[in-house]
Amino acid sequence: MSSSSVGSSSSWRFRVISVLTMMVVVSAMTARRVGADDAPAGPNIEPIDFASNMPAQADPSVTPTTTASPWGFAIFSPDSKFIATVAQPESDALKGEVTIWNVADAKVRCQFSQPGRIVAVAFSPDGKQLAIGPNGPQFGVVLVDTMTGGIRQTLPGPAARANCLAWSADGKKLALGSTADKSIRVWDVAGKRYVKAYEFDLTMVLAMAFDKEGTLLAVGSPARERVLLNVLDVAAGKVVQTLNGHTEMIDSAEFSSDATRLVSAGWDATVRVWDVSKPESIGELKGHKRGITTVSQSADGKRVVSANIREFKLWDGEKKEQLADLGGENNGAKLVAMSPDGAWLVSIMRDGAANLWDVEKKELKTALDKNAMPVETAEVSDPDEDGEKPATPPMSDAPELDVIHALAYSRDGKWLAIAREDGRISIRHAVDGKVQHELMAFGDVASSVAFSPDSQLLAAGSFDKVAKVWKVDSGEQIAELVGHSNWVFGVAFSIDGKTLASASYDKTVKLWDIAESKLIETLSGHTAGVRAVAFTRDGKYLVSGGSDRTAIVWDLQTHKEVATLKGHAGSIREIACSPDGGTVATASEDSTVKLWKTADWTERAVAKGTEGVMFWCVTFSPQGRTLAAGAFDGSVKLFDPSDGKERSTLRGPTDAVTAVAFAPDAHEIVAGSIDKSIRRWQAQKGTPANTGAPVETKAPDLKPAEAVTALNAVTLNVDQPISTMTFDKSGKLLAVGAGAYRVAGSLQLWDVVKHEKKWQTAETKFGLPAVAFSSNGQQLAVGNFADNFLRLFKTTDGERVKELRGHRSKIHGVAYSPNGKYFATASLDRDVKLWDATTNREVKTFVGHKDFVFTVEFSPDSKQLLTASADRTARLWDVESGKEIRELIGHGAALQQATFSRTGSLIATASGDGTCRVYDTASGDYLFTLRGHRSRVESVSFSPDQKLIATGSSDRTIRMWDATCGAEVLKLTQENTVRVVVFSPDGKLLASGSDDKTIKLWDVSAVGSR
């Protein structure tokens, strides 16, 4: 099967990635806002400390024990004789397993396992190898022998999380498509080398295949129009066909073996058949009642199978007729795969079971028995004394079946409601996690949930563009609220429980009469999608927040806007109102939670998270003395809402925390995550109030592939945070610019050999972001945050000799040309200036950047300038003419730095989007992305031999990468944000400077040979 990677069919996983890419995960709101006056009485007096009640994390150095993970997906071999099924663990601490079966007798042939999840696999054309796609950027693509299960070879990275894999017909090339970084990568399997990466603006890469001529085709939905399909010639980098016909989001697609035909399915409940050379579909298969999440076809396209979790259908691909309904009543499949010869199909059921079907007989042949596998399984004791199993295991032991988008705690403390990716909502008993009701709520993502103040009703919003309301005790639906034209992100009950507010991506908030299921009012004022709504405690106001970075306060009597809360630099994800009614909290993608006074709607305090790590949810404790915010890095931070200061950090989830809630009596905090887990932190008994000593739970250890490599390092204590630093040509001296934007600093010169400071200037008011040695090494040029001047100092003793004026704002970057003729400055005024190094006079100004310019650097031949800007671009300039040569684009946030390799043939860029990109200087072609940092990349440096790239990040790590393919080599850590990394001229040392007020000199002389 040409796109025999699971990626083309396993759409339920794509939906997670696509939702992450668009960043539309939201969480429950008003059910968590409990007033102190109606909170149940209890022994806890806020603030209190919390500790996780989760089992201890497994030691990653020990080979994990396999548990009975559910089947995630399956594919057939090209000759249809074998099936590969993939078991996907619910935690990265467990093994992902691939089992290869004989179709004839359903017996196991061999098995392969590795730590963490496996998300895409593909058989080679001869069926002798199985390519296994990576789950993260630190892994390569593994090629496994299908006879023995042993590894034949590992193709080097960079390899971000895989969506789909495709082999060329001759087996010489392998391609990987990833929506995580919108790229398609190609390897020469025979030559065991990485070829190139290609970037496309797609919401998701649905399928790939090589045609008869060896051209790699890919199909996916363009980022701005998810109802279209673009067929791409990958190497040419162009769209060869746009397929127009679906009316809702497309979720699954698959090529025929020769890449001439394509089947696709989506949320318009249709399957379309395409001749890839034509823009219109050649067939449409109708019969599904709900959106289709998975589709597959035989190699010749004569048989097609499609499914969602409630429907499962077999089709004649030529006659465009339904042949059988294999699912029966409300019994579908989360993934289906058709054998290339059309004789067999595999379905992965909702409970993770894998079934093999005879297509001709239209009947189930057998279930693929996990017990037949030659692996160990963990024994799980029965939790009930009478032997009867509960309806569901306790939440501390069992992950949810799908990604958690929101959760809510009822005010009476009895219930937890959980909204999931697959559209279902669970109402569970809060104490033991047993299911009271499993609501088949929506055909698309259930995005938000909220309990009414009396805990009798539950409301939810969805990507179906509707909101619904149910009775909690019976599960009976009492209202369906239709009127929004786009996704409903948030819902909230009014204080009296009679009105529901809904927030939508259509830029509006709607108020509904619940009893009458009738629209009361539409509130329009936001300029972008609205993500969150919350009623104030006094019932007078409604606050809404959205992607326009503002929150609007609405008067509920007049339905007019009374205030607009501005100040966030990123989208507002959630809003919470304090129990006393005096404060509104807004959680944002800008890593802050702002606290606003309801008396006059002014900002009172800011709670800051880890720099570059978004907040996605926020809630007040019942008495309002603690603010909990869930973050993108899997942590929940607890703040003092009076001043915004952090008290402690709770850790547990391995992925973004999408929802967080306090129990009404504050005995626990509950959080839901993208990793499908629900984590609980219990209030520590006997913890006295206001001890000032909150407990931070231990973060999960790193996986083996991310383990820190021990290197020898010398530490230089600078006594100020490090902003920048650079070596002289000899590598014996290190110039350091210390301080920060509003933190005092100084210029320092260090003897690298003796590890001692030679001199230090007097303290400056603010830090020094720009420092460079002159070409002859006799002077240092320095820019600072205090004014707009460039100052020159003697290298011998630090005496200031010159002050140059010309820029209209702070000078953030400076560089000397290797030929000694010029120096250049980069400024926050958006300009780059060229100066004569002999006369110190301004020569010309390079104008073109649209935002702050942070760094500037000369090419090794002194003919070009390279600049990096907050406008998300790097630019190449011709020094003599002053004209722009090329603009390098692709990053999703400000560029912190751009740098040349020693020969000038490569350019690397570091960005606030957490990645580093590598380009070919001559052509400007994008080569690959360095992906692995969990926050902003502050600095990047090439080793002199051009074999390694080092990056420093605000995630407190230094990472080193293979400069030929982007594979991660090792990771090092410091105690705070790493602002700058730079190799010594001989390549033996890597210097890293941090906000922890130290410089580390790492001995990296042996790294290149590892």
Secondary structure, DSSP 8 states (H G I E B T S, - for coil): -TT-SGGGT-HHHHHHHHHHHHT------GGG---TTTS---S--SS--EEE-S-----TTS--------EEEEEE-TTSSEEEEEE--SSTTSEEEEEEEETTT--EEEEEEEES----EEE-TTSSEEEE--SSTT--EEEEETTT--EEEEE-S---S-SEEEE-TTSSEEEEEETTTTEEEEEETTTTEEEEEEE--EEEEEEEEE-TT--EEEEEEETT-TTEEEEEETTTTEEEEEEE--SS-EEEEEE-TTSSEEEEEETTSEEEEEETTSSS-SEEEE--SS---EEEE-TTSSEEEEEETTEEEEEETTTTEEEEE-S-TT---SEEEE-TTSSEEEEE-TTS-EEEEETTTTEEEEE--GGGSSS-------SSTTS---SS--TTT---SS-EEEEEE-TTSSEEEEEETTS-EEEEETTT--EEEEE---SS-EEEEEE-TTSSEEEEEETTSEEEEEETTT--EEEEEE--SS-EEEEEE-TTSSEEEEEETTSEEEEEETTTTEEEEEEE--SS-EEEEEE-TTSSEEEEEETTS-EEEEETTT--EEEEE---SS-EEEEEE-TTSSEEEEEETTSEEEEEETTTTEEEEEEE-STT--EEEEEE-TTSS-EEEEETTSEEEEE-TTT--EEEEEE--SS-EEEEEE-TTSSEEEEEETTS-EEEEEE-TT--TT-S-----------GGG------EEEEE-SS-EEEEEE-TTSSEEEEEE-BTTB-B-EEEEETTTTEEEEE---BSS---EEEE-TTSSEEEEE-SSSS-EEEEETTT--EEEEE---SS-EEEEEE-TTSSEEEEEETTS-EEEEETTT--EEEEE---SS-EEEEEE-TTSSEEEEEETTS-EEEEETTT--EEEEE---SS-EEEEEE-TTSSEEEEEETTSEEEEEETTT--EEEEEE--SS-EEEEEE-TTSSEEEEEETTSEEEEEETTT--EEEEEE-SS-EEEEEE-TTSSEEEEEETTSEEEEEE-TTGGG-
